[in-house]
Amino acid sequence: MEYKSVEDIFPLMKDEYHRKMAYKIYYYIDGNFDDIEIVSLRKCISIAKKGFIKFATITTENGNALLLHFPPEIRDNLLTRKDEFSVQYEKPKRELYINQINIPFAYIQDVNELQKLIKIAYDNPRMKRHRGNQKSSL
């Protein structure tokens, strides 16, 4: 089901704590990164740099989490540098998701901790989007 606005997604979170965290994360990204657009509202909020595919997803799945999307080589590099960041993150359990890291809301104390990781995802979009949302490599 496609929702009409980000405000429709927040109530889908599992409890009040997670609703507030999703709200804070979304408005942190919206307030700190120019050139973004919502590309999907299907039980999640998928955010892209204009003209590219998503770099961040606030999801109701996986116990409620922020998913950051990277080219696979950057994601693999980040997995070896976890101690450089003030927030914990993990590799998805399914190998299909080779381009993302998961940050469960329970790992986030302050949304400002996310700044470095979100900036890396925003600065390294994976592909350009084309008409009809068809994906194509650069």
N, C-alpha and C positions, 0 to 999 in steps of 0.2 A: 504494500500500500504506500503510495506517495503522499506525504504530508505537505501542507501549504506553507508552513513557516518553521523556523528553528524552535519557536516557542511551543509548538505542538510536540516536539521530541522530548523536551525536559520531563514532562509527566510520565514518560515511558520508563524512566530510570527506576531502579528497584526500591529506592527509599529517598527520604528527604535529603540526607547527606549527599547521595549520589546526584540528585537533581541539582542541588546547589553547586556541586563541583563541576558538573557538565555546563551549567550556566556560566560559572566563572571562567572556565577554559575557553568556551566559545567567545565570550566577550573580551577576553584577554587577546585572543588571536585577532578578532575583528578590530580591536583598538590599537594593535601594535604592528599589523602587517597590511600594507597597502596592496592594491591590485588583487584582492581575493574575491572569490565568488563561491556560492553554494552550488555544488554540482549534483547532490543527491540528498533527499530527505526521506529515506526508507528505513525507519527504525534506527536511523543514525543521521549524523550531520557530516557530510563529506565536503571538505573545503579544498579548493584548488587556487593556485595562482592563476590569474586570468590567462586563458589560452592553453593551459596545461591540464594534465589529469591530477587528481587529488594528491595533496601532500599530508593531509590530516583528516582523521575520522574520529568523531566522538560517537561511541557506539553503546547501545543498550545491551549488547551481547558480551560474553566473556566476563561477566560480573561487573560490567560497566567499565570502560577503559578508553584511553586516548590511544589511537593507532597513528603512528607517523610512518609515512611512506617515502622510501628512498630508492635510488638505483641500487641493485643488489651489492655492488662492490663497496658502496658507502655504508650500507647496513652492516655488512660483514666487518668492516673496519670499526664501526661503533660498538659492535658486540665485544671487541677485544679491548675497548677503552672505557668500560663502564665506570671505573673509579674516577674518571675526569668529570663526571656529571653529578650534580647534587640530588638527582632523582633516580630511583631504581627503574630498570626496564628489563624486558625479557624478549627472547625470541619466540615467535608463535610456535605452538605445538605442531601445527600442520606445515609440512615443507612447501606446500603450495604457495604460502605467503612469504616468499623469499625477499620481498621488497619492504618489509615493515618490521617495526618493533612495537611491542605492546607495553603500555604504561597503565596498569590498573589504577583506578582512582584511589585505592587504599594506599598506594605508594606515594601519592602526592600530598605534601603538607602545605605547600604554597605554590600557586600557579606560576610565580616568578621563577621557580626552579626549572621550569620547562623552557625558558627563553632560548638557551643555547641549542637544545635539540630541535625545537620548532624552527629556529632560524636556519639550521642546517637543512632541514626538510624543505623549507620554503626556497632557499637559495639553490637547491639542486633538484628542480622538478624533473620527473622521469621522462615525459614525452609531451609533445604538443598535441592538443585535441584538434580534430577536424570536424567539419560539418557532420551532423548525424552521430556525434560521439564515437566515430570510428577511430580506433587507435592506430597510430603509425609511428614507426621509429624515426628518429632524426637523421 
